[in-house]
């Protein structure tokens, strides 16, 4: 998403409950995909698992056809940051990491989340990158409270990632979500505390750190979708859909 002026739609309590149902279904699909991640598995096979599990829950996959995207799942391996297209030719190997980014629609509302998994046994450096990215997401989610600002979320993510010596991708950001997959506001994974749009109860956000082992710079491959690190070093990606509530952050895509 591009940063721009925003008009943010808040959701009613009833609408949040529908989004919570969508989020629970998506978490279940992720759990099924996690079991399928192993050396020798193709990214196309993971896409098939995602499609099957979404259909089994009578939901609709959010990504097929979105801006022309050709698959159910975005599956990004190693130096691929986001938006990797599943392929029968892409086979997971021991020591890889694979980011699985997926969305679905339930009763007119969207849920969106991503998880990066190790494939078999990975190096200590790779495991640290994945864990730090997960922790940076948790830090960002904790800031999704009424009265806080968008900059508080980005600053929290940035502090964890850069504090561990990694870089934060700037070309791709999180977003609002609800009746559309991408709504206002944009949620950068960097920023200054106390700046940006003020959060209020009923906002629903997809917070999604993309953290690189090396440079923050990325480039998009010739397929027009797959973004990779400019230096070829590994990248990890985590995402949750979260509701801003008077009781604090409510993560909708967690089991």
C-alpha positions in Angstrom: 0.0 0.0 0.0 1.1 3.6 -0.6 1.0 6.1 2.2 -1.8 8.6 1.7 -4.5 10.6 3.4 -6.9 8.2 5.2 -10.5 7.7 5.9 -10.8 4.8 8.4 -13.9 2.7 8.9 -14.5 1.4 12.4 -16.4 -1.9 13.0 -19.3 -2.5 15.3 -19.1 -5.2 18.0 -21.2 -7.5 15.8 -18.8 -6.9 12.8 -15.8 -7.6 15.0 -17.3 -11.0 16.0 -17.6 -11.9 12.3 -14.0 -10.9 11.7 -13.0 -13.0 14.7 -14.7 -16.0 13.1 -12.8 -15.3 9.9 -9.6 -15.0 11.8 -10.2 -18.3 13.6 -10.8 -20.1 10.3 -7.6 -18.5 9.0 -5.6 -19.6 12.0 -6.9 -23.2 11.5 -5.7 -23.1 7.8 -2.3 -21.9 8.9 -2.1 -24.8 11.4 -2.8 -27.2 8.6 -0.1 -25.6 6.4 2.4 -25.7 9.2 2.0 -29.5 9.4 2.7 -29.7 5.6 6.0 -27.8 5.7 8.9 -30.2 5.3 12.0 -30.8 3.0 10.9 -32.1 -0.4 7.5 -30.3 -0.4 6.8 -28.0 -3.3 5.4 -24.5 -2.8 2.5 -25.6 -5.1 1.6 -28.3 -2.7 1.4 -25.8 0.1 -0.9 -23.7 -2.0 -3.1 -26.7 -2.6 -3.3 -27.3 1.2 -4.4 -23.7 1.7 -7.0 -23.9 -1.0 -8.4 -27.2 0.3 -8.6 -26.0 3.9 -10.3 -22.7 3.0 -12.9 -24.5 1.0 -13.5 -27.0 3.8 -14.5 -24.1 6.0 -16.9 -22.7 3.4 -14.8 -19.5 3.1 -13.4 -17.8 0.1 -9.7 -17.3 -0.6 -8.8 -13.6 -0.7 -5.8 -13.6 -3.0 -6.8 -15.3 -6.2 -7.4 -12.7 -8.9 -6.5 -9.8 -6.5 -4.7 -7.3 -8.8 -4.2 -10.3 -11.0 -2.5 -12.6 -8.4 -2.6 -16.2 -9.7 -2.7 -18.3 -6.6 -4.3 -18.8 -3.2 -1.1 -18.5 -1.1 1.8 -16.1 -1.2 4.8 -18.4 -0.4 8.2 -16.8 0.0 11.4 -18.8 0.5 14.7 -17.5 2.0 15.6 -14.2 0.3 12.1 -13.8 -1.0 10.4 -11.2 1.2 6.8 -11.3 0.2 4.4 -12.3 -2.7 6.2 -15.4 -3.9 4.1 -17.3 -6.4 3.6 -21.0 -5.7 5.3 -23.4 -8.1 5.7 -27.1 -8.7 9.3 -26.4 -9.5 10.1 -24.7 -6.1 11.0 -27.5 -3.7 11.7 -26.8 0.0 15.0 -28.0 1.3 16.5 -28.5 4.8 17.6 -25.2 6.3 15.3 -23.1 4.3 12.7 -20.7 5.8 9.3 -20.2 4.1 6.9 -17.4 4.7 3.2 -18.3 4.2 0.9 -15.3 3.7 -2.8 -16.0 3.3 -6.1 -14.2 3.4 -9.7 -15.4 3.4 -13.3 -13.9 3.3 -16.1 -14.9 5.6 -19.5 -13.3 5.5 -18.1 -10.3 3.7 -15.2 -9.7 6.0 -11.5 -10.4 5.4 -8.8 -11.9 7.6 -5.1 -11.8 6.7 -2.0 -13.3 8.4 1.4 -14.6 7.7 3.9 -17.0 9.4 7.5 -17.8 8.6 8.5 -21.4 9.2 11.8 -23.1 9.4 12.2 -26.1 7.1 13.7 -28.9 9.1 16.8 -27.8 11.0 18.0 -24.3 10.4 21.1 -22.4 11.4 21.2 -20.5 14.7 21.4 -17.2 12.7 18.4 -18.1 10.7 16.4 -19.1 13.7 17.2 -15.8 15.4 16.0 -13.8 12.4 12.7 -15.7 12.5 12.2 -15.4 16.2 13.1 -11.7 16.2 10.6 -11.0 13.5 7.9 -12.8 15.4 8.7 -10.7 18.5 8.7 -7.5 16.5 5.1 -8.4 15.5 4.2 -8.9 19.1 5.6 -5.6 20.0 3.6 -3.9 17.3 0.4 -5.6 18.2 0.8 -4.4 21.8 0.6 -0.8 20.6 -2.8 -1.3 18.9 -4.8 0.5 21.6 -7.2 3.4 21.6 -5.3 6.7 21.9 -2.1 5.4 20.5 -0.9 6.4 17.1 0.2 4.5 14.0 3.7 5.7 14.6 3.7 3.8 18.0 3.2 0.5 16.1 5.9 1.1 13.6 8.4 2.4 16.3 7.8 -0.7 18.4 8.4 -3.1 15.4 11.5 -1.1 14.4 13.0 -1.1 17.9 12.9 -4.9 18.2 14.1 -5.6 14.7 16.8 -3.0 14.4 17.8 -3.5 18.1 18.8 -7.1 17.1 20.9 -5.8 14.2 18.4 -6.4 11.4 16.7 -4.1 8.9 13.0 -3.3 8.3 11.5 -3.3 4.8 10.0 0.0 3.9 8.6 -0.6 0.5 5.8 -2.8 1.9 3.7 -2.0 4.9 0.7 -3.2 6.9 -2.8 -2.0 6.4 -6.3 -1.6 7.6 -8.6 -4.5 6.8 -12.3 -5.3 7.0 -14.8 -5.3 4.1 -11.8 -5.0 1.8 -8.5 -6.8 2.0 -6.6 -3.5 2.0 -8.2 -0.5 3.8 -6.8 2.7 5.4 -4.7 3.3 7.3 -1.3 2.1 6.0 0.8 0.7 8.9 4.6 1.1 8.3 6.9 -1.1 10.3 9.0 1.9 11.2 8.2 5.3 12.7 8.3 7.7 15.6 6.2 7.3 18.8 3.4 9.7 19.1 3.1 10.4 15.4 0.6 9.5 12.7 -3.1 8.7 12.8 -4.7 8.3 16.3 -6.1 4.8 16.9 -9.7 4.3 18.1 -11.8 1.4 19.2 -13.3 -0.5 16.3 -10.3 -0.1 14.0 -9.1 -3.4 12.5 -5.5 -3.6 11.3 -3.1 -6.1 9.6 0.3 -5.5 11.1 3.0 -7.3 9.2 6.7 -6.9 9.8 9.1 -7.9 7.1 12.6 -8.1 8.5 15.8 -8.7 6.6 19.1 -10.2 7.7 21.0 -7.6 5.6 20.0 -4.5 3.7 16.4 -3.2 3.9 16.4 -2.8 0.1 14.3 -5.1 -2.0 13.6 -5.6 -5.7 10.7 -7.2 -7.5 11.4 -10.1 -9.9 10.3 -10.3 -13.5 7.1 -12.1 -12.5 5.8 -8.8 -11.3 5.1 -10.1 -7.8 8.0 -11.8 -6.0 9.9 -9.3 -3.9 13.4 -10.4 -2.9 16.2 -8.8 -0.8 18.6 -6.8 -2.8 21.6 -8.5 -1.3 20.2 -12.1 -1.4 20.2 -12.5 2.3 17.2 -14.1 4.2 14.0 -12.3 5.1 11.2 -13.2 7.5 7.6 -12.1 7.6 4.9 -12.4 10.2 1.4 -10.9 10.2 -1.8 -10.8 12.3 -5.1 -9.1 12.0 -5.9 -7.2 15.2 -8.8 -5.2 16.5 -8.3 -2.1 18.5 -10.7 -2.4 21.5 -11.3 -0.5 24.7 -9.9 -3.6 26.5 -6.7 -3.5 24.4 -5.5 -5.3 21.3 -7.6 -8.3 20.2 -5.7 -10.5 17.9 -8.3 -12.0 15.5 -6.0 -14.5 13.6 -4.5 -16.3 16.6 -5.7 -19.8 17.7 
